Amino acid sequence: MTPHNASGSSRWSDLDRPPLNATGLRRALVQEGGLWSSVDVVQRTGSTNSDLVARASSGTAREGAVLIAEEQTAGRGRLDRRWTAPPRSGLFFSVLLRPAEVPLERWGWLPLLTGVAVATGLSRAAGVDTALKWPNDLLVTVDGEERKAGGILAERAGEDGVVIGVGLNVTLRADELPVPGAGSLLLADAVSTDRDTLLRSVLRSLETWYDRWRAAGGDPVTSTLQETYAAGCATLGREVRAELPGDRDLVGEAVAVDGDGRLVIATAQGTREAVGAGDIVHLRPA
């Protein structure tokens, strides 16, 4: 017998989208001496990032806290863009990190590190090649075309913390995509769309990369983060348009990611400019 609520919808109505197993995730991820200190799953919230920033600011969350939502009603991307998806169709989670050993000027690498970790975790668990679009988009290939399947958003949490949010489309079908250029792991022919398996793989990968980066004092060369990010970055080698703050555009070839995690663009005029913030549009295939 399928349980229904008063509105006629059911928590179990979509058999392709079972709920996450919070107990199993805690058992697998919260280990003595490990990074992850707590794993909480909520059915519905506005934004896991906002919730975890509030917890961190009030002192009720330790480093390594993980907050996952089955559904976000006010999920945000960069520049306060909305992120919406059907319940249980993706992974929507935030983590709290406090990298005390790393100089503040290197914290800008955290979103890029998260991108590398997510791509690595998905490659193992989903069998999908996930490319990184600078600075924070996760791309998959659907019918030979690059599509955005996820994004990363980092926010400061008090003086010593950073909350990093990840939104990833897992089982979205073509008729559910929020915009034409979106994609999902399902549409990219993933070998697995089991969200418990995917989340465990991604968080283990994130712990590995974060520990390596932290042990290196945040040095992107010693930790191999800069090299690994560049190898997986779909933006490098392409003609791009950077839409910069102050309504300024910069067009040229994306040639490198520098030691501060900025995108270096070589213009037709022979200049090179490092971009630390802005929207990047890919103008031609790599």
C-alpha positions in Angstrom: 0.0 0.0 0.0 1.5 3.4 -1.0 1.2 6.1 1.6 -0.3 9.3 0.4 -0.6 12.7 2.0 -3.6 14.9 2.1 -2.7 16.6 -1.2 -2.7 13.3 -3.0 1.0 13.3 -3.7 3.2 10.6 -2.2 6.7 10.5 -0.8 7.1 7.2 -2.6 5.2 8.0 -5.8 8.2 8.1 -8.0 9.9 4.7 -7.7 12.9 5.9 -9.7 13.6 8.4 -7.0 13.8 6.7 -3.6 14.7 8.8 -0.6 18.2 9.1 0.7 19.2 6.7 3.5 20.4 9.1 6.1 21.4 6.4 8.6 23.4 4.5 6.0 25.1 7.7 4.9 26.1 8.6 8.5 27.5 5.1 9.0 29.6 5.3 5.8 30.9 8.8 6.2 31.2 9.8 9.8 34.3 8.1 10.9 36.7 8.6 13.9 39.5 10.9 12.8 37.7 11.7 9.5 36.5 15.1 8.1 32.8 14.5 8.2 31.4 15.2 11.6 27.6 15.0 11.0 25.3 14.1 8.1 21.7 15.5 8.2 19.0 15.0 5.5 16.0 17.2 5.5 13.0 16.7 3.3 12.6 20.3 2.1 14.3 23.6 2.8 14.9 26.9 1.1 18.7 26.6 0.7 21.1 24.2 2.4 23.8 26.9 2.1 21.7 29.5 3.9 20.8 26.9 6.6 24.4 25.8 7.2 25.8 29.3 7.2 23.2 30.2 9.9 24.2 27.1 11.9 27.9 27.9 11.6 27.4 31.5 12.6 25.4 30.5 15.7 28.1 27.9 16.7 25.9 24.9 16.3 27.8 23.3 13.5 31.3 21.8 13.6 33.7 21.6 10.7 32.7 18.7 8.5 29.0 19.2 9.0 27.0 18.0 5.9 23.5 19.2 5.2 21.5 17.5 2.4 18.0 18.4 1.2 15.7 16.2 -0.8 14.2 19.3 -2.2 15.3 23.0 -2.3 12.7 25.7 -2.8 15.2 28.6 -2.9 18.4 27.0 -4.1 20.9 29.6 -5.4 23.7 29.6 -7.9 26.2 32.4 -8.4 24.8 35.9 -8.7 21.7 34.8 -6.8 20.4 32.7 -9.7 17.7 30.3 -8.8 18.3 26.5 -8.8 15.1 24.4 -9.0 14.5 20.7 -9.5 11.9 18.1 -8.6 12.1 16.4 -5.2 14.8 13.6 -5.0 15.9 14.2 -8.5 19.4 15.3 -7.6 22.0 15.9 -4.9 21.6 19.2 -3.1 24.0 19.5 -0.2 26.3 21.9 1.6 29.4 21.3 3.7 31.1 23.4 6.4 34.9 23.7 6.2 37.3 25.6 8.5 40.7 25.5 6.8 42.7 27.2 9.6 46.0 26.0 8.3 45.5 27.7 4.9 46.2 31.4 4.4 43.0 33.4 3.6 44.2 34.4 0.2 44.2 30.7 -0.9 40.6 30.1 0.1 39.5 31.1 -3.4 40.6 27.6 -4.5 37.9 25.9 -2.5 35.2 26.0 -5.2 37.7 24.8 -7.8 38.8 22.0 -5.4 35.2 21.0 -4.9 34.7 20.8 -8.7 37.7 18.5 -9.0 36.4 16.4 -6.1 32.9 16.1 -7.6 34.2 15.2 -11.0 36.5 12.6 -9.6 33.8 11.1 -7.4 31.3 11.0 -10.3 33.8 9.4 -12.6 34.2 6.5 -10.1 30.5 6.1 -9.1 28.6 7.1 -12.2 31.0 6.3 -15.0 30.4 9.8 -16.4 33.1 12.2 -17.5 32.3 15.5 -15.8 34.1 18.6 -17.2 34.6 21.8 -15.3 33.6 25.1 -16.6 35.4 27.9 -14.8 34.7 28.8 -12.1 32.0 26.6 -10.8 29.9 24.7 -13.3 29.8 20.9 -13.8 29.3 19.8 -17.4 28.3 16.5 -18.9 27.9 15.4 -22.5 24.3 14.7 -23.7 23.9 13.6 -27.3 27.3 15.0 -28.2 26.6 18.4 -26.6 28.0 19.9 -23.4 25.3 20.6 -20.9 25.4 22.1 -17.4 24.4 19.4 -14.8 25.5 21.1 -11.7 27.1 24.0 -9.9 29.0 25.0 -6.8 28.5 28.0 -4.6 30.9 29.0 -1.7 30.0 31.5 1.0 31.9 32.7 4.0 30.5 31.5 7.4 31.9 33.8 10.1 35.5 34.6 10.4 36.9 31.1 10.1 34.5 29.1 8.0 33.4 28.5 4.4 30.1 26.8 3.4 30.3 25.1 0.0 27.0 24.1 -1.7 26.7 21.6 -4.5 23.7 21.2 -6.7 23.7 18.2 -9.2 21.0 17.0 -11.5 20.9 13.2 -11.2 17.7 11.8 -12.7 16.1 14.8 -14.4 14.4 13.7 -17.6 14.4 15.8 -20.7 10.9 17.2 -20.1 12.0 18.3 -16.6 15.0 20.4 -17.4 14.8 23.9 -16.1 16.4 25.4 -19.2 17.3 24.0 -22.7 21.1 23.9 -21.9 20.8 21.9 -18.8 21.6 18.2 -18.4 21.7 15.4 -15.9 23.6 12.2 -15.1 20.6 10.2 -16.4 20.7 12.0 -19.8 24.5 11.5 -19.9 24.0 7.7 -19.7 25.4 7.3 -16.2 26.0 3.6 -15.2 24.5 4.4 -11.8 22.0 7.1 -10.6 21.8 5.7 -7.0 22.1 9.0 -5.1 23.4 7.3 -1.9 26.3 5.7 -3.8 27.0 9.0 -5.7 27.0 11.1 -2.6 29.3 8.8 -0.7 31.8 8.8 -3.6 31.7 12.6 -4.0 32.1 13.3 -0.2 35.0 10.8 0.1 36.7 12.4 -2.9 36.1 15.9 -1.4 37.7 14.7 1.9 40.7 13.4 0.1 41.3 16.6 -1.9 40.6 18.9 1.0 43.1 17.0 3.3 45.7 17.1 0.5 45.2 20.8 -0.1 45.2 21.6 3.6 48.3 19.6 4.3 50.0 21.6 1.6 49.0 24.9 3.3 46.6 25.5 0.4 49.5 25.5 -2.2 47.8 24.6 -5.5 51.0 23.3 -7.0 52.2 21.1 -4.2 48.8 19.6 -3.7 48.5 19.1 -7.5 45.2 20.9 -7.4 46.1 23.5 -10.1 47.4 20.8 -12.5 44.4 18.6 -11.9 41.9 21.4 -12.3 43.4 22.5 -15.5 43.4 19.0 -16.9 39.6 18.7 -16.3 38.7 22.3 -17.2 36.6 22.6 -20.4 37.1 26.3 -20.5 40.9 26.2 -21.3 41.9 26.4 -24.9 38.6 28.0 -25.9 37.5 31.3 -27.2 35.5 32.9 -24.4 33.7 36.0 -23.4 34.0 37.1 -19.8 31.1 39.2 -18.6 32.8 41.2 -15.9 31.5 43.4 -13.1 30.8 47.0 -14.2 29.2 45.8 -17.5 32.6 45.1 -19.1 33.2 42.3 -21.5 36.5 40.6 -22.3 36.9 38.4 -25.3 39.8 36.1 -26.0 41.3 32.6 -25.5 41.3 31.1 -22.0 44.9 30.0 -21.7 45.5 29.2 -18.1 44.3 29.1 -14.5 46.8 31.0 -12.4 48.1 30.4 -8.9 45.2 32.3 -7.4 42.6 30.2 -9.3 41.9 33.1 -11.7 41.2 32.5 -15.4 43.8 34.0 -17.7 42.5 35.3 -21.0 44.7 36.2 -23.9 43.1 38.9 -26.1 43.5 39.5 -29.9 45.4 42.7 -28.9 48.1 40.6 -27.4 47.3 41.3 -23.7 46.7 38.8 -21.0 44.2 39.5 -18.2 43.5 37.4 -15.1 39.8 37.2 -14.3 38.8 36.5 -10.7 35.0 37.0 -11.0 32.4 37.1 -13.7 30.4 35.0 -16.1 32.2 33.0 -18.8 30.5 32.2 -22.1 32.2 29.5 -24.3 32.1 30.9 -27.8 33.4 27.9 -29.7 34.1 24.2 -29.1 37.5 23.2 -27.7 
